[in-house]
């Protein structure tokens, strides 16, 4: 429940993290870096609901 409630804050943190780890200031690369992070977060929410 905590992961689902704080989803918007987690995505904001992921966006900042993706902006830091990408070497270029290009927003396309930031989105490419953010995609797997969001996917893993959503899989974590799904697995927590199944457990």
C-alpha positions in Angstrom: 0.0 0.0 0.0 2.9 2.3 0.8 4.4 1.9 -2.7 1.1 2.6 -4.4 0.4 5.7 -2.3 3.8 7.2 -2.9 3.9 6.4 -6.6 4.0 10.1 -7.7 7.0 10.9 -5.4 8.8 7.7 -6.5 8.4 8.7 -10.1 9.7 12.2 -9.3 12.8 10.7 -7.6 13.3 8.4 -10.6 13.2 11.4 -12.9 15.8 13.2 -10.9 17.9 10.0 -10.7 17.6 9.5 -14.5 18.6 13.1 -15.1 21.7 12.6 -13.0 22.8 9.3 -14.5 22.4 10.2 -18.1 25.5 11.8 -19.6 23.6 14.2 -21.9 21.0 16.9 -21.1 18.7 15.3 -23.8 15.2 14.5 -22.4 15.0 11.5 -24.7 17.9 9.8 -23.0 16.4 10.7 -19.6 13.1 9.0 -20.6 15.1 5.9 -21.8 16.8 5.7 -18.4 13.6 6.3 -16.5 11.6 3.6 -18.4 13.2 0.5 -16.8 13.1 2.2 -13.3 9.4 2.7 -13.6 8.9 -0.8 -14.9 10.8 -2.3 -12.0 8.9 -0.2 -9.6 5.5 -1.3 -11.0 6.6 -4.9 -11.0 7.6 -4.5 -7.3 4.1 -3.2 -6.6 2.5 -6.1 -8.4 4.7 -8.7 -6.6 3.9 -7.0 -3.2 0.2 -7.3 -4.0 0.5 -11.0 -4.9 2.5 -11.8 -1.7 
